[in-house]
């Protein structure tokens, strides 16, 4: 089952009060198909994905957090000399008309210290941290479905 996550409007104009350089624009951000893959037995590392879309100014995903993991990192995957390489990155950009798709085999979420108590089919809160083009920071909470490997 695919979960359509919360569709949220980020009132960047409200955040602009903290930033005199801001133009006071407003963005609309939506998240869909957020998921976390249940780790294999005996492991506490998992991957996750989602699709993040923005209407308005470009933004960057700069972090993620969830109560079911100690740490969540943003990662990219690339092929180098015939070897797949995964690297932690500080941000992933998203702009109007070019959604950010996080998925296995590409840019994705990496979760460390994942609770062994999660069950396939459950949903958990996933908090995303975004920065606007004016440097303002905001958070968006969505729900992520726990999936089995290969689902």
VMD Tcl script that builds the backbone (N, CA, C; Angstrom):
set m [mol new atoms 453]
animate dup $m
set s [atomselect $m all]
$s set {name element resname resid chain x y z} {
  {N N UNK 1 A 0.837 -1.178 0.000}
  {CA C UNK 1 A 0.000 0.000 0.000}
  {C C UNK 1 A 0.877 1.233 0.000}
  {N N UNK 2 A 0.555 2.162 -0.840}
  {CA C UNK 2 A 1.298 3.411 -0.887}
  {C C UNK 2 A 0.583 4.445 -0.040}
  {N N UNK 3 A 1.336 5.160 0.711}
  {CA C UNK 3 A 0.796 6.172 1.608}
  {C C UNK 3 A 1.027 7.539 0.979}
  {N N UNK 4 A -0.034 8.277 0.823}
  {CA C UNK 4 A 0.122 9.666 0.419}
  {C C UNK 4 A 0.347 10.457 1.696}
  {N N UNK 5 A 1.502 11.027 1.802}
  {CA C UNK 5 A 1.869 11.730 3.023}
  {C C UNK 5 A 1.161 13.079 3.101}
  {N N UNK 6 A 1.346 13.698 4.198}
  {CA C UNK 6 A 0.744 15.001 4.419}
  {C C UNK 6 A 1.159 15.970 3.330}
  {N N UNK 7 A 0.221 16.757 2.876}
  {CA C UNK 7 A 0.535 17.827 1.953}
  {C C UNK 7 A 0.509 19.093 2.789}
  {N N UNK 8 A 1.626 19.761 2.825}
  {CA C UNK 8 A 1.733 20.890 3.744}
  {C C UNK 8 A 2.138 22.147 3.000}
  {N N UNK 9 A 1.649 23.244 3.469}
  {CA C UNK 9 A 2.109 24.541 2.977}
  {C C UNK 9 A 3.090 25.081 3.985}
  {N N UNK 10 A 4.241 25.439 3.515}
  {CA C UNK 10 A 5.230 26.038 4.392}
  {C C UNK 10 A 5.109 27.543 4.241}
  {N N UNK 11 A 4.689 28.186 5.274}
  {CA C UNK 11 A 4.548 29.643 5.261}
  {C C UNK 11 A 5.895 30.292 5.433}
  {N N UNK 12 A 6.672 30.345 4.367}
  {CA C UNK 12 A 7.998 30.939 4.468}
  {C C UNK 12 A 7.906 32.426 4.778}
  {N N UNK 13 A 6.770 33.036 4.477}
  {CA C UNK 13 A 6.608 34.439 4.825}
  {C C UNK 13 A 6.659 34.614 6.336}
  {N N UNK 14 A 6.100 33.680 7.075}
  {CA C UNK 14 A 6.142 33.754 8.537}
  {C C UNK 14 A 7.570 33.598 9.028}
  {N N UNK 15 A 8.338 32.742 8.382}
  {CA C UNK 15 A 9.730 32.561 8.759}
  {C C UNK 15 A 10.574 33.758 8.343}
  {N N UNK 16 A 10.118 34.496 7.359}
  {CA C UNK 16 A 10.882 35.618 6.842}
  {C C UNK 16 A 11.069 36.716 7.875}
  {N N UNK 17 A 10.204 36.770 8.861}
  {CA C UNK 17 A 10.338 37.771 9.898}
  {C C UNK 17 A 11.688 37.648 10.598}
  {N N UNK 18 A 12.273 36.482 10.581}
  {CA C UNK 18 A 13.578 36.244 11.203}
  {C C UNK 18 A 14.719 36.564 10.254}
  {N N UNK 19 A 14.412 36.829 9.003}
  {CA C UNK 19 A 15.452 37.031 8.005}
  {C C UNK 19 A 15.168 38.291 7.192}
  {N N UNK 20 A 15.853 39.407 7.481}
  {CA C UNK 20 A 15.569 40.659 6.776}
  {C C UNK 20 A 15.836 40.593 5.280}
  {N N UNK 21 A 16.667 39.663 4.798}
  {CA C UNK 21 A 16.972 39.585 3.370}
  {C C UNK 21 A 15.892 38.864 2.580}
  {N N UNK 22 A 14.917 38.283 3.247}
  {CA C UNK 22 A 13.899 37.498 2.565}
  {C C UNK 22 A 12.958 38.371 1.759}
  {N N UNK 23 A 12.464 37.811 0.670}
  {CA C UNK 23 A 11.465 38.479 -0.144}
  {C C UNK 23 A 10.061 38.205 0.351}
  {N N UNK 24 A 9.915 37.290 1.317}
  {CA C UNK 24 A 8.592 37.000 1.872}
  {C C UNK 24 A 7.736 36.142 0.960}
  {N N UNK 25 A 8.351 35.364 0.065}
  {CA C UNK 25 A 7.596 34.504 -0.833}
  {C C UNK 25 A 6.961 33.350 -0.079}
  {N N UNK 26 A 6.102 32.621 -0.782}
  {CA C UNK 26 A 5.461 31.475 -0.139}
  {C C UNK 26 A 5.622 30.255 -1.018}
  {N N UNK 27 A 5.990 29.153 -0.393}
  {CA C UNK 27 A 6.157 27.886 -1.102}
  {C C UNK 27 A 5.099 26.915 -0.647}
  {N N UNK 28 A 4.784 25.987 -1.513}
  {CA C UNK 28 A 3.935 24.862 -1.166}
  {C C UNK 28 A 4.779 23.620 -1.368}
  {N N UNK 29 A 4.822 22.776 -0.340}
  {CA C UNK 29 A 5.635 21.571 -0.383}
  {C C UNK 29 A 4.737 20.367 -0.190}
  {N N UNK 30 A 4.952 19.309 -0.976}
  {CA C UNK 30 A 4.183 18.080 -0.780}
  {C C UNK 30 A 5.129 16.890 -0.758}
  {N N UNK 31 A 4.755 15.912 0.039}
  {CA C UNK 31 A 5.528 14.675 0.167}
  {C C UNK 31 A 4.598 13.524 -0.174}
  {N N UNK 32 A 5.085 12.587 -0.968}
  {CA C UNK 32 A 4.297 11.390 -1.262}
  {C C UNK 32 A 5.197 10.169 -1.191}
  {N N UNK 33 A 4.566 9.021 -1.010}
  {CA C UNK 33 A 5.219 7.727 -1.054}
  {C C UNK 33 A 6.431 7.619 -0.124}
  {N N UNK 34 A 6.317 8.174 1.086}
  {CA C UNK 34 A 7.410 8.081 2.057}
  {C C UNK 34 A 7.422 6.677 2.657}
  {N N UNK 35 A 8.613 6.084 2.725}
  {CA C UNK 35 A 8.723 4.722 3.256}
  {C C UNK 35 A 10.086 4.505 3.899}
  {N N UNK 36 A 10.136 3.496 4.765}
  {CA C UNK 36 A 11.369 3.021 5.391}
  {C C UNK 36 A 11.344 1.507 5.256}
  {N N UNK 37 A 12.467 0.931 4.843}
  {CA C UNK 37 A 12.550 -0.520 4.682}
  {C C UNK 37 A 12.973 -1.134 6.020}
  {N N UNK 38 A 12.194 -2.099 6.484}
  {CA C UNK 38 A 12.520 -2.793 7.734}
  {C C UNK 38 A 13.859 -3.504 7.564}
  {N N UNK 39 A 14.786 -3.290 8.521}
  {CA C UNK 39 A 16.084 -3.963 8.412}
  {C C UNK 39 A 15.939 -5.487 8.472}
  {N N UNK 40 A 16.880 -6.174 7.873}
  {CA C UNK 40 A 16.900 -7.633 7.971}
  {C C UNK 40 A 17.200 -8.015 9.417}
  {N N UNK 41 A 16.761 -9.183 9.855}
  {CA C UNK 41 A 16.978 -9.598 11.248}
  {C C UNK 41 A 18.461 -9.502 11.650}
  {N N UNK 42 A 18.689 -8.947 12.844}
  {CA C UNK 42 A 20.037 -8.800 13.353}
  {C C UNK 42 A 20.754 -7.541 12.913}
  {N N UNK 43 A 20.127 -6.759 12.056}
  {CA C UNK 43 A 20.716 -5.497 11.566}
  {C C UNK 43 A 19.913 -4.324 12.092}
  {N N UNK 44 A 20.524 -3.147 12.170}
  {CA C UNK 44 A 19.804 -1.958 12.612}
  {C C UNK 44 A 19.989 -0.783 11.643}
  {N N UNK 45 A 20.333 -1.113 10.389}
  {CA C UNK 45 A 20.513 -0.107 9.337}
  {C C UNK 45 A 19.435 -0.316 8.286}
  {N N UNK 46 A 18.811 0.792 7.873}
  {CA C UNK 46 A 17.727 0.712 6.888}
  {C C UNK 46 A 17.832 1.858 5.895}
  {N N UNK 47 A 17.200 1.675 4.766}
  {CA C UNK 47 A 17.079 2.722 3.765}
  {C C UNK 47 A 15.653 3.226 3.727}
  {N N UNK 48 A 15.468 4.376 3.122}
  {CA C UNK 48 A 14.127 4.933 2.984}
  {C C UNK 48 A 14.052 5.858 1.798}
  {N N UNK 49 A 12.831 6.183 1.426}
  {CA C UNK 49 A 12.631 7.057 0.286}
  {C C UNK 49 A 11.361 7.851 0.390}
  {N N UNK 50 A 11.163 8.720 -0.581}
  {CA C UNK 50 A 9.982 9.571 -0.672}
  {C C UNK 50 A 10.086 10.398 -1.938}
  {N N UNK 51 A 9.025 11.090 -2.256}
  {CA C UNK 51 A 9.053 12.072 -3.333}
  {C C UNK 51 A 8.655 13.408 -2.732}
  {N N UNK 52 A 9.505 14.409 -2.924}
  {CA C UNK 52 A 9.297 15.746 -2.382}
  {C C UNK 52 A 9.138 16.709 -3.553}
  {N N UNK 53 A 8.020 17.436 -3.559}
  {CA C UNK 53 A 7.750 18.410 -4.624}
  {C C UNK 53 A 7.555 19.789 -4.005}
  {N N UNK 54 A 7.945 20.811 -4.750}
  {CA C UNK 54 A 7.793 22.186 -4.266}
  {C C UNK 54 A 7.200 23.048 -5.371}
  {N N UNK 55 A 6.345 23.947 -4.970}
  {CA C UNK 55 A 5.825 24.969 -5.866}
  {C C UNK 55 A 6.313 26.302 -5.323}
  {N N UNK 56 A 6.950 27.071 -6.159}
  {CA C UNK 56 A 7.531 28.338 -5.712}
  {C C UNK 56 A 9.037 28.264 -5.815}
  {N N UNK 57 A 9.714 28.927 -4.882}
  {CA C UNK 57 A 11.165 28.987 -4.890}
  {C C UNK 57 A 11.791 27.618 -4.635}
  {N N UNK 58 A 12.986 27.427 -5.160}
  {CA C UNK 58 A 13.737 26.200 -4.909}
  {C C UNK 58 A 14.032 26.071 -3.423}
  {N N UNK 59 A 14.141 24.838 -2.972}
  {CA C UNK 59 A 14.452 24.553 -1.573}
  {C C UNK 59 A 15.485 23.441 -1.538}
  {N N UNK 60 A 15.964 23.136 -0.338}
  {CA C UNK 60 A 16.890 22.017 -0.160}
  {C C UNK 60 A 16.447 21.210 1.046}
  {N N UNK 61 A 16.459 19.893 0.892}
  {CA C UNK 61 A 16.253 18.990 2.012}
  {C C UNK 61 A 17.605 18.888 2.699}
  {N N UNK 62 A 17.668 19.270 3.986}
  {CA C UNK 62 A 18.950 19.294 4.687}
  {C C UNK 62 A 18.996 18.313 5.856}
  {N N UNK 63 A 17.882 17.642 6.129}
  {CA C UNK 63 A 17.908 16.678 7.214}
  {C C UNK 63 A 16.596 15.941 7.350}
  {N N UNK 64 A 16.642 14.855 8.107}
  {CA C UNK 64 A 15.453 14.056 8.401}
  {C C UNK 64 A 15.655 13.418 9.767}
  {N N UNK 65 A 14.548 13.115 10.428}
  {CA C UNK 65 A 14.605 12.510 11.754}
  {C C UNK 65 A 13.350 11.672 11.969}
  {N N UNK 66 A 13.475 10.635 12.786}
  {CA C UNK 66 A 12.349 9.804 13.166}
  {C C UNK 66 A 12.646 9.176 14.513}
  {N N UNK 67 A 11.599 8.902 15.274}
  {CA C UNK 67 A 11.764 8.292 16.590}
  {C C UNK 67 A 12.228 6.843 16.527}
  {N N UNK 68 A 12.142 6.197 15.373}
  {CA C UNK 68 A 12.495 4.774 15.289}
  {C C UNK 68 A 13.969 4.538 14.968}
  {N N UNK 69 A 14.744 5.619 14.818}
  {CA C UNK 69 A 16.161 5.476 14.497}
  {C C UNK 69 A 16.984 6.481 15.294}
  {N N UNK 70 A 18.229 6.103 15.581}
  {CA C UNK 70 A 19.128 7.025 16.275}
  {C C UNK 70 A 19.548 8.172 15.370}
  {N N UNK 71 A 19.807 7.866 14.094}
  {CA C UNK 71 A 20.316 8.851 13.150}
  {C C UNK 71 A 19.708 8.607 11.774}
  {N N UNK 72 A 19.410 9.704 11.068}
  {CA C UNK 72 A 18.969 9.626 9.666}
  {C C UNK 72 A 19.898 10.532 8.858}
  {N N UNK 73 A 20.458 9.995 7.787}
  {CA C UNK 73 A 21.346 10.760 6.913}
  {C C UNK 73 A 20.807 10.792 5.496}
  {N N UNK 74 A 21.212 11.815 4.761}
  {CA C UNK 74 A 20.915 11.928 3.336}
  {C C UNK 74 A 22.104 11.330 2.592}
  {N N UNK 75 A 21.828 10.443 1.626}
  {CA C UNK 75 A 22.901 9.773 0.878}
  {C C UNK 75 A 22.642 9.826 -0.619}
  {N N UNK 76 A 23.716 9.752 -1.380}
  {CA C UNK 76 A 23.633 9.582 -2.833}
  {C C UNK 76 A 24.318 8.271 -3.201}
  {N N UNK 77 A 23.992 7.764 -4.360}
  {CA C UNK 77 A 24.640 6.559 -4.904}
  {C C UNK 77 A 25.167 6.937 -6.286}
  {N N UNK 78 A 26.361 6.447 -6.593}
  {CA C UNK 78 A 26.916 6.682 -7.925}
  {C C UNK 78 A 27.806 5.499 -8.296}
  {N N UNK 79 A 27.975 5.315 -9.579}
  {CA C UNK 79 A 28.818 4.249 -10.096}
  {C C UNK 79 A 30.193 4.852 -10.398}
  {N N UNK 80 A 31.249 4.294 -9.789}
  {CA C UNK 80 A 32.612 4.768 -10.026}
  {C C UNK 80 A 33.500 3.569 -10.317}
  {N N UNK 81 A 34.066 3.541 -11.508}
  {CA C UNK 81 A 34.942 2.437 -11.926}
  {C C UNK 81 A 34.279 1.079 -11.727}
  {N N UNK 82 A 32.993 1.001 -12.066}
  {CA C UNK 82 A 32.261 -0.254 -11.974}
  {C C UNK 82 A 31.822 -0.634 -10.572}
  {N N UNK 83 A 32.012 0.270 -9.606}
  {CA C UNK 83 A 31.639 -0.003 -8.220}
  {C C UNK 83 A 30.609 1.035 -7.767}
  {N N UNK 84 A 29.523 0.542 -7.150}
  {CA C UNK 84 A 28.506 1.438 -6.632}
  {C C UNK 84 A 29.019 2.065 -5.331}
  {N N UNK 85 A 29.010 3.396 -5.257}
  {CA C UNK 85 A 29.492 4.134 -4.091}
  {C C UNK 85 A 28.349 4.912 -3.454}
  {N N UNK 86 A 28.270 4.825 -2.142}
  {CA C UNK 86 A 27.266 5.570 -1.394}
  {C C UNK 86 A 27.996 6.642 -0.589}
  {N N UNK 87 A 27.443 7.880 -0.614}
  {CA C UNK 87 A 28.077 8.976 0.109}
  {C C UNK 87 A 27.028 9.802 0.847}
  {N N UNK 88 A 27.373 10.188 2.067}
  {CA C UNK 88 A 26.540 11.116 2.835}
  {C C UNK 88 A 26.690 12.501 2.213}
  {N N UNK 89 A 25.558 13.212 2.097}
  {CA C UNK 89 A 25.578 14.584 1.601}
  {C C UNK 89 A 24.859 15.480 2.608}
  {N N UNK 90 A 25.159 16.759 2.549}
  {CA C UNK 90 A 24.566 17.720 3.483}
  {C C UNK 90 A 23.195 18.210 3.031}
  {N N UNK 91 A 22.934 18.153 1.728}
  {CA C UNK 91 A 21.629 18.612 1.236}
  {C C UNK 91 A 21.322 18.010 -0.117}
  {N N UNK 92 A 20.029 17.966 -0.412}
  {CA C UNK 92 A 19.535 17.537 -1.713}
  {C C UNK 92 A 18.541 18.592 -2.176}
  {N N UNK 93 A 18.744 19.124 -3.371}
  {CA C UNK 93 A 17.940 20.235 -3.863}
  {C C UNK 93 A 16.652 19.765 -4.524}
  {N N UNK 94 A 15.637 20.612 -4.415}
  {CA C UNK 94 A 14.352 20.370 -5.067}
  {C C UNK 94 A 13.852 21.712 -5.600}
  {N N UNK 95 A 13.299 21.698 -6.803}
  {CA C UNK 95 A 12.766 22.933 -7.386}
  {C C UNK 95 A 11.450 22.635 -8.082}
  {N N UNK 96 A 10.744 23.680 -8.367}
  {CA C UNK 96 A 9.451 23.539 -9.039}
  {C C UNK 96 A 9.665 22.828 -10.367}
  {N N UNK 97 A 8.885 21.805 -10.636}
  {CA C UNK 97 A 8.985 21.057 -11.880}
  {C C UNK 97 A 10.026 19.950 -11.857}
  {N N UNK 98 A 10.877 19.919 -10.819}
  {CA C UNK 98 A 11.878 18.866 -10.684}
  {C C UNK 98 A 11.799 18.294 -9.276}
  {N N UNK 99 A 10.885 17.355 -9.052}
  {CA C UNK 99 A 10.751 16.783 -7.704}
  {C C UNK 99 A 12.020 16.042 -7.289}
  {N N UNK 100 A 12.215 15.957 -5.989}
  {CA C UNK 100 A 13.306 15.185 -5.427}
  {C C UNK 100 A 12.765 13.793 -5.135}
  {N N UNK 101 A 13.332 12.794 -5.806}
  {CA C UNK 101 A 12.899 11.412 -5.620}
  {C C UNK 101 A 14.008 10.678 -4.877}
  {N N UNK 102 A 13.698 10.224 -3.673}
  {CA C UNK 102 A 14.635 9.425 -2.894}
  {C C UNK 102 A 14.199 7.981 -2.997}
  {N N UNK 103 A 15.128 7.098 -3.430}
  {CA C UNK 103 A 14.785 5.693 -3.647}
  {C C UNK 103 A 16.036 4.841 -3.645}
  {N N UNK 104 A 15.856 3.558 -3.486}
  {CA C UNK 104 A 16.962 2.610 -3.519}
  {C C UNK 104 A 17.686 2.728 -4.858}
  {N N UNK 105 A 19.017 2.755 -4.818}
  {CA C UNK 105 A 19.810 2.842 -6.039}
  {C C UNK 105 A 20.110 4.257 -6.469}
  {N N UNK 106 A 19.550 5.242 -5.780}
  {CA C UNK 106 A 19.797 6.648 -6.086}
  {C C UNK 106 A 19.949 7.412 -4.783}
  {N N UNK 107 A 19.637 8.682 -4.817}
  {CA C UNK 107 A 19.618 9.450 -3.566}
  {C C UNK 107 A 18.573 8.799 -2.657}
  {N N UNK 108 A 18.884 8.711 -1.362}
  {CA C UNK 108 A 17.984 8.014 -0.445}
  {C C UNK 108 A 18.250 8.439 0.994}
  {N N UNK 109 A 17.402 7.998 1.899}
  {CA C UNK 109 A 17.614 8.175 3.331}
  {C C UNK 109 A 18.325 6.938 3.861}
  {N N UNK 110 A 19.283 7.122 4.769}
  {CA C UNK 110 A 19.915 6.008 5.477}
  {C C UNK 110 A 19.628 6.199 6.958}
  {N N UNK 111 A 19.078 5.162 7.568}
  {CA C UNK 111 A 18.718 5.195 8.980}
  {C C UNK 111 A 19.635 4.241 9.744}
  {N N UNK 112 A 20.185 4.718 10.848}
  {CA C UNK 112 A 21.093 3.933 11.677}
  {C C UNK 112 A 20.499 3.803 13.072}
  {N N UNK 113 A 20.692 2.641 13.682}
  {CA C UNK 113 A 20.143 2.403 15.015}
  {C C UNK 113 A 18.631 2.267 14.984}
  {N N UNK 114 A 18.123 1.571 13.965}
  {CA C UNK 114 A 16.686 1.397 13.782}
  {C C UNK 114 A 16.142 0.419 14.825}
  {N N UNK 115 A 15.015 0.766 15.408}
  {CA C UNK 115 A 14.367 -0.077 16.414}
  {C C UNK 115 A 13.974 -1.422 15.812}
  {N N UNK 116 A 14.244 -2.520 16.523}
  {CA C UNK 116 A 13.838 -3.837 16.019}
  {C C UNK 116 A 12.340 -4.085 16.187}
  {N N UNK 117 A 11.651 -3.189 16.865}
  {CA C UNK 117 A 10.229 -3.369 17.156}
  {C C UNK 117 A 9.295 -2.915 16.043}
  {N N UNK 118 A 9.821 -2.316 14.978}
  {CA C UNK 118 A 8.937 -1.849 13.910}
  {C C UNK 118 A 8.396 -3.038 13.128}
  {N N UNK 119 A 7.201 -2.867 12.596}
  {CA C UNK 119 A 6.537 -3.941 11.850}
  {C C UNK 119 A 6.147 -3.455 10.459}
  {N N UNK 120 A 6.252 -4.325 9.486}
  {CA C UNK 120 A 5.841 -4.013 8.121}
  {C C UNK 120 A 4.363 -3.623 8.134}
  {N N UNK 121 A 4.051 -2.545 7.435}
  {CA C UNK 121 A 2.679 -2.053 7.356}
  {C C UNK 121 A 2.388 -0.911 8.311}
  {N N UNK 122 A 3.188 -0.760 9.346}
  {CA C UNK 122 A 3.027 0.370 10.268}
  {C C UNK 122 A 3.406 1.666 9.564}
  {N N UNK 123 A 2.993 2.774 10.136}
  {CA C UNK 123 A 3.479 4.074 9.685}
  {C C UNK 123 A 4.134 4.767 10.867}
  {N N UNK 124 A 5.157 5.536 10.574}
  {CA C UNK 124 A 5.886 6.285 11.592}
  {C C UNK 124 A 6.055 7.721 11.121}
  {N N UNK 125 A 6.202 8.629 12.070}
  {CA C UNK 125 A 6.459 10.021 11.714}
  {C C UNK 125 A 7.882 10.183 11.203}
  {N N UNK 126 A 8.017 10.975 10.160}
  {CA C UNK 126 A 9.306 11.324 9.577}
  {C C UNK 126 A 9.336 12.844 9.482}
  {N N UNK 127 A 10.294 13.461 10.162}
  {CA C UNK 127 A 10.398 14.918 10.186}
  {C C UNK 127 A 11.483 15.342 9.204}
  {N N UNK 128 A 11.106 16.146 8.235}
  {CA C UNK 128 A 12.032 16.640 7.216}
  {C C UNK 128 A 12.405 18.077 7.537}
  {N N UNK 129 A 13.676 18.409 7.399}
  {CA C UNK 129 A 14.141 19.781 7.588}
  {C C UNK 129 A 14.528 20.333 6.230}
  {N N UNK 130 A 13.978 21.502 5.905}
  {CA C UNK 130 A 14.185 22.142 4.605}
  {C C UNK 130 A 14.730 23.549 4.799}
  {N N UNK 131 A 15.516 24.005 3.829}
  {CA C UNK 131 A 15.927 25.402 3.823}
  {C C UNK 131 A 15.390 26.037 2.548}
  {N N UNK 132 A 14.968 27.272 2.698}
  {CA C UNK 132 A 14.482 28.036 1.561}
  {C C UNK 132 A 15.625 28.739 0.853}
  {N N UNK 133 A 15.329 29.313 -0.298}
  {CA C UNK 133 A 16.360 30.009 -1.066}
  {C C UNK 133 A 16.889 31.224 -0.318}
  {N N UNK 134 A 16.133 31.714 0.668}
  {CA C UNK 134 A 16.571 32.852 1.475}
  {C C UNK 134 A 17.324 32.417 2.731}
  {N N UNK 135 A 17.552 31.105 2.889}
  {CA C UNK 135 A 18.280 30.599 4.041}
  {C C UNK 135 A 17.404 30.243 5.228}
  {N N UNK 136 A 16.112 30.507 5.133}
  {CA C UNK 136 A 15.213 30.180 6.245}
  {C C UNK 136 A 15.073 28.663 6.358}
  {N N UNK 137 A 14.878 28.183 7.575}
  {CA C UNK 137 A 14.748 26.747 7.823}
  {C C UNK 137 A 13.348 26.449 8.336}
  {N N UNK 138 A 12.800 25.338 7.901}
  {CA C UNK 138 A 11.480 24.907 8.358}
  {C C UNK 138 A 11.446 23.383 8.417}
  {N N UNK 139 A 10.467 22.871 9.140}
  {CA C UNK 139 A 10.310 21.420 9.226}
  {C C UNK 139 A 8.926 21.034 8.740}
  {N N UNK 140 A 8.839 19.816 8.278}
  {CA C UNK 140 A 7.609 19.238 7.768}
  {C C UNK 140 A 7.545 17.811 8.290}
  {N N UNK 141 A 6.452 17.466 8.962}
  {CA C UNK 141 A 6.278 16.103 9.455}
  {C C UNK 141 A 5.339 15.352 8.530}
  {N N UNK 142 A 5.760 14.159 8.118}
  {CA C UNK 142 A 4.965 13.312 7.240}
  {C C UNK 142 A 4.957 11.910 7.832}
  {N N UNK 143 A 4.201 11.023 7.244}
  {CA C UNK 143 A 4.171 9.638 7.685}
  {C C UNK 143 A 4.898 8.769 6.665}
  {N N UNK 144 A 5.701 7.851 7.173}
  {CA C UNK 144 A 6.409 6.901 6.317}
  {C C UNK 144 A 5.929 5.495 6.637}
  {N N UNK 145 A 5.657 4.734 5.590}
  {CA C UNK 145 A 5.218 3.350 5.741}
  {C C UNK 145 A 6.431 2.443 5.914}
  {N N UNK 146 A 6.342 1.499 6.838}
  {CA C UNK 146 A 7.384 0.491 6.994}
  {C C UNK 146 A 7.116 -0.605 5.963}
  {N N UNK 147 A 8.120 -0.869 5.111}
  {CA C UNK 147 A 8.000 -1.862 4.057}
  {C C UNK 147 A 9.023 -2.972 4.260}
  {N N UNK 148 A 8.756 -4.100 3.651}
  {CA C UNK 148 A 9.709 -5.191 3.642}
  {C C UNK 148 A 10.708 -4.990 2.531}
  {N N UNK 149 A 11.829 -5.645 2.614}
  {CA C UNK 149 A 12.865 -5.571 1.586}
  {C C UNK 149 A 12.273 -6.030 0.249}
  {N N UNK 150 A 12.416 -5.204 -0.779}
  {CA C UNK 150 A 11.893 -5.543 -2.091}
  {C C UNK 150 A 10.441 -5.123 -2.340}
  {N N UNK 151 A 9.768 -4.590 -1.314}
  {CA C UNK 151 A 8.372 -4.128 -1.493}
  {C C UNK 151 A 8.318 -2.769 -2.149}
}
mol reanalyze $m
mol bondsrecalc $m
mol representation Tube
mol addrep $m
